[in-house]
């Protein structure tokens, strides 16, 4: 693989941000509608991430130095479908699958069209 710079990889993270935000909205919707007693777990996870941000970034930099595949190659191997049945059964899971999996598919196709690094 060619020499990498930080800019393309930060660009990939920026391009992935909408999908991450949609996924978080889906998660929070589920938590607030079906699993309210565990909402504190998500808040604690955010807190842990903030408290350990330097450690996370240090480990990320170490991992990035070991990478042999570019972002595009990695994106090509990702999926887009979420198994909503794990969190909710019945009609809720079917509706979520019909709405969100096509959305994630489109987002993935856009990423693959844009990311060439």
C-alpha distance (Angstrom), angle and dihedral (degrees) to the residues before:
residue distance angle dihedral
X1 . . .
X2 3.77 . .
X3 3.77 124.6 .
X4 3.78 111.2 -72.2
X5 3.76 129.3 -141.0
X6 3.79 125.8 -159.1
X7 3.80 94.5 -118.0
X8 3.83 99.8 72.7
X9 3.80 91.7 46.3
X10 3.77 93.0 49.1
X11 3.79 86.8 48.1
X12 3.79 89.4 55.3
X13 3.80 90.8 51.8
X14 3.79 89.4 50.2
X15 3.81 90.8 49.5
X16 3.81 90.4 49.5
X17 3.81 92.7 50.7
X18 3.84 96.1 89.5
X19 3.82 91.5 54.1
X20 3.80 90.8 47.7
X21 3.81 90.9 49.5
X22 3.82 92.2 49.6
X23 3.81 89.6 48.9
X24 3.81 90.6 50.9
X25 3.81 90.8 48.9
X26 3.81 89.8 51.4
X27 3.80 90.5 48.9
X28 3.81 93.9 48.1
X29 3.79 91.4 46.5
X30 3.79 90.3 53.9
X31 3.81 92.5 45.2
X32 3.80 93.5 49.2
X33 3.81 95.3 44.1
X34 3.79 103.1 36.3
X35 3.80 111.3 11.0
X36 3.80 107.8 31.6
X37 3.78 94.5 148.5
X38 3.84 88.9 66.3
X39 3.81 96.7 50.4
X40 3.79 88.9 103.4
X41 3.81 89.2 63.5
X42 3.80 91.2 63.8
X43 3.79 91.8 46.4
X44 3.81 90.7 49.8
X45 3.82 89.4 49.8
X46 3.81 90.3 53.8
X47 3.80 89.6 48.8
X48 3.81 92.2 49.3
X49 3.80 90.1 50.1
X50 3.80 92.0 51.4
X51 3.81 93.1 46.5
X52 3.80 92.0 48.5
X53 3.81 98.4 38.6
X54 3.82 94.9 118.8
X55 3.80 92.0 50.0
X56 3.80 91.4 47.1
X57 3.81 91.9 50.3
X58 3.81 91.8 46.1
X59 3.80 91.4 52.8
X60 3.81 90.5 44.5
X61 3.81 91.2 54.3
X62 3.81 90.3 49.4
X63 3.80 90.8 49.8
X64 3.81 92.5 46.8
X65 3.82 90.1 55.2
X66 3.82 88.8 57.8
X67 3.81 95.6 48.6
X68 3.78 118.3 117.8
X69 3.80 98.7 175.4
X70 3.78 126.0 72.7
X71 3.78 123.7 -127.8
X72 3.80 93.9 -100.5
X73 3.79 92.1 53.2
X74 3.79 90.4 50.0
X75 3.82 93.2 46.3
X76 3.80 90.1 52.3
X77 3.80 89.4 60.8
X78 3.81 95.4 50.7
X79 3.75 126.4 99.7
X80 3.77 128.1 -136.7
X81 3.80 105.3 -158.4
X82 3.78 121.9 97.9
X83 3.80 120.7 -153.3
X84 3.79 97.5 -131.9
X85 3.79 89.5 176.1
X86 3.80 88.1 78.7
X87 3.79 90.9 65.8
X88 3.76 103.7 28.2
X89 3.74 133.7 10.9
X90 3.76 134.2 -149.7
X91 3.76 125.7 17.2
X92 3.83 94.2 -9.2
X93 3.79 91.6 60.3
X94 3.81 92.7 45.2
X95 3.81 93.2 50.3
X96 3.81 92.2 46.2
X97 3.81 90.3 48.8
X98 3.83 91.7 49.6
X99 3.81 93.3 47.9
X100 3.78 105.6 35.9
X101 3.80 106.5 31.8
X102 3.84 92.4 61.2
X103 3.81 88.5 46.7
X104 3.81 91.6 52.7
X105 3.81 89.6 45.3
X106 3.82 90.5 55.4
X107 3.80 91.4 45.8
X108 3.81 90.2 51.4
X109 3.82 92.0 49.1
X110 3.82 90.8 50.4
X111 3.80 90.4 50.1
X112 3.80 91.3 50.3
X113 3.81 89.8 49.9
X114 3.80 92.7 50.9
X115 3.81 105.7 34.5
X116 3.81 111.1 78.2
X117 3.81 98.8 154.4
